[in-house]
């Protein structure tokens, strides 16, 4: 039997249309956000409940809706954006069809509170199926006056309450909230003059929050993180022939993600263009690893007469003239930008962040090397595979073998620069030692960069030269250990032990030294991982702990020619690092005061720290590590900081700050062995070089004595460079 063609009921037509325009809560929010932007709002706040299915509340501070327009605001095809079909060719607003609020009112309960600038009060109206309806406890459907701010607030409750199939398909509120977050985040980035706030109903903290005064790059940093923002390149293009202007940000070759983030706005409208996405991703395929994608934010301004915005019910797609040529032009701009920014690549290092206890780590490692019982009942070791091998032989090749030519007897550091203004200095150290351990005194020829201490050569050049030429003869004196039971020192020791990190401690105890990278960094291996250690931070912490745990029991370096405190202070004040200004007073007066002040503390410094000061001169320094000498170029600044940075008024604080400053002076850092470089006619003593000290003195001491503090877990002191197992996975893919 043939069925008769009948005209559908108006409500059925409207619900079908609503299902096309409002597919999910995110679509409804997008439509209402665009209405707020058309109303020139500078702040848009969105609150949702149950992923927008129970409640969507959008509030803006735009120009509002006039009272007389509230009667038809939710009817289909009612709009203030156009009046003729020809107006579509010059469309510059977001909305134009007048279907958004009408569609929402057919699938949800809607109420609007709005106020214009010239109105004395706000008005509230309730809607259902596109028409005004009486509100709660009201008989009349007319808009009712109420309190409210200038702007509009739209409340959408029980979305899809009358379309159970659609509601059932959207049963995951979290997924819907993620969709909403994505939409608002994209508009928040593009609309740099508008502030956006997204909250879950009942939450005090906002999921998305941007300021109207923030730039687009600031908003990207807020939403996607600083790690994304710092890898972005700004792109722009203008082509008058095709009537297009482009601005935006694209990620460089250092950024990659599992999912492509593509924010495309055409005439400020959030849209999609699969052809443009594919074209740009083809460019990135030459730069990024396989199955990784870039971050793209592009804003295109195309002449409205060349864009057809009326091609999709939700307006998320548009068509424009010269599409292929415009895409080719954009592709060329992106490719040229990447070529110009591809001179270097950055590989992020992973800070050592243990997530399991030492026992768990050991148990996991032992599982990989578990023993299996044989048929006879004996236990046989499981086969050790190549990716489980751990370096154990100290005679194995180290990093230096790949960095220096074989058979080279003399080593040059990066300080060997003949163009520098270097002062030739001679110095020797006399170590006080018992007769049976007597050693030969040596005199070293060294070069000194005058800029390290001061640039004022004319005034203090001779004094600096005399100071650096003082010989340092050294012998070691047997020292009988004494027990000093000071509560302040015990408190500081306890603080070190309580702040220890067990995972890091296990790592430093089991490490195998690989080689020096720079004066401030060295590589070492722990189990199957390769790590980069900050030698400066590690040595500073080691010397700090050494001062406290050997308090009052230091052997000492004795200078054969005492160094005058006044001269040291003058050298320090001449340095830019001192921060001296004319407002601080005369350098001469400051140096004299500093000398007298430290002379007063001389008895305590000599007794507790073996730092002898007599007749205004330093005569000795403490030995914190056998065979290790501090960099005497830092002595002037060390003396200055002793007087200015140490808290001399409180016992515990005094000992702590002194230990900090002393460890700062003794720590291995860039330029450490500048004073012990040899002349052309003098054979290099490898025990004087910083590389030898780091490998044979510092890192063995760290391994045996250092208590690793917790802050080293995440401050970059220990960086994981590579893991053998992960490298094998890479090779397997290749």
Secondary structure as GFF3:
##gff-version 3
##sequence-region A 1 734
A	DSSP	alpha_helix	10	21	.	.	.	ID=ss1
A	DSSP	alpha_helix	25	38	.	.	.	ID=ss2
A	DSSP	beta_strand	43	49	.	.	.	ID=ss3
A	DSSP	three_ten_helix	50	52	.	.	.	ID=ss4
A	DSSP	beta_strand	55	60	.	.	.	ID=ss5
A	DSSP	three_ten_helix	67	69	.	.	.	ID=ss6
A	DSSP	three_ten_helix	85	90	.	.	.	ID=ss7
A	DSSP	alpha_helix	100	107	.	.	.	ID=ss8
A	DSSP	beta_strand	109	115	.	.	.	ID=ss9
A	DSSP	beta_strand	122	128	.	.	.	ID=ss10
A	DSSP	beta_strand	131	133	.	.	.	ID=ss11
A	DSSP	beta_strand	144	146	.	.	.	ID=ss12
A	DSSP	beta_strand	151	157	.	.	.	ID=ss13
A	DSSP	alpha_helix	164	169	.	.	.	ID=ss14
A	DSSP	alpha_helix	173	190	.	.	.	ID=ss15
A	DSSP	beta_strand	195	200	.	.	.	ID=ss16
A	DSSP	beta_strand	208	209	.	.	.	ID=ss17
A	DSSP	alpha_helix	216	224	.	.	.	ID=ss18
A	DSSP	alpha_helix	226	229	.	.	.	ID=ss19
A	DSSP	beta_strand	232	239	.	.	.	ID=ss20
A	DSSP	beta_strand	244	251	.	.	.	ID=ss21
A	DSSP	beta_strand	261	266	.	.	.	ID=ss22
A	DSSP	beta_strand	269	271	.	.	.	ID=ss23
A	DSSP	alpha_helix	274	284	.	.	.	ID=ss24
A	DSSP	beta_strand	295	302	.	.	.	ID=ss25
A	DSSP	three_ten_helix	304	306	.	.	.	ID=ss26
A	DSSP	beta_strand	307	308	.	.	.	ID=ss27
A	DSSP	beta_strand	319	320	.	.	.	ID=ss28
A	DSSP	alpha_helix	323	340	.	.	.	ID=ss29
A	DSSP	beta_strand	350	351	.	.	.	ID=ss30
A	DSSP	alpha_helix	358	368	.	.	.	ID=ss31
A	DSSP	beta_strand	372	373	.	.	.	ID=ss32
A	DSSP	beta_strand	379	380	.	.	.	ID=ss33
A	DSSP	three_ten_helix	386	388	.	.	.	ID=ss34
A	DSSP	three_ten_helix	399	402	.	.	.	ID=ss35
A	DSSP	beta_strand	422	428	.	.	.	ID=ss36
A	DSSP	beta_strand	430	432	.	.	.	ID=ss37
A	DSSP	three_ten_helix	435	437	.	.	.	ID=ss38
A	DSSP	beta_strand	443	449	.	.	.	ID=ss39
A	DSSP	three_ten_helix	450	452	.	.	.	ID=ss40
A	DSSP	alpha_helix	457	468	.	.	.	ID=ss41
A	DSSP	beta_strand	474	475	.	.	.	ID=ss42
A	DSSP	alpha_helix	487	498	.	.	.	ID=ss43
A	DSSP	alpha_helix	502	509	.	.	.	ID=ss44
A	DSSP	beta_strand	512	518	.	.	.	ID=ss45
A	DSSP	beta_strand	521	526	.	.	.	ID=ss46
A	DSSP	beta_strand	529	534	.	.	.	ID=ss47
A	DSSP	alpha_helix	535	549	.	.	.	ID=ss48
A	DSSP	beta_strand	556	564	.	.	.	ID=ss49
A	DSSP	alpha_helix	565	574	.	.	.	ID=ss50
A	DSSP	three_ten_helix	576	578	.	.	.	ID=ss51
A	DSSP	three_ten_helix	582	584	.	.	.	ID=ss52
A	DSSP	alpha_helix	587	600	.	.	.	ID=ss53
A	DSSP	alpha_helix	602	609	.	.	.	ID=ss54
A	DSSP	beta_strand	613	614	.	.	.	ID=ss55
A	DSSP	beta_strand	617	622	.	.	.	ID=ss56
A	DSSP	three_ten_helix	632	634	.	.	.	ID=ss57
A	DSSP	alpha_helix	635	645	.	.	.	ID=ss58
A	DSSP	alpha_helix	651	666	.	.	.	ID=ss59
A	DSSP	three_ten_helix	674	676	.	.	.	ID=ss60
A	DSSP	three_ten_helix	686	688	.	.	.	ID=ss61
A	DSSP	alpha_helix	690	693	.	.	.	ID=ss62
A	DSSP	pi_helix	694	698	.	.	.	ID=ss63
A	DSSP	alpha_helix	699	705	.	.	.	ID=ss64
A	DSSP	three_ten_helix	710	713	.	.	.	ID=ss65
A	DSSP	beta_strand	718	723	.	.	.	ID=ss66
A	DSSP	alpha_helix	724	733	.	.	.	ID=ss67
###
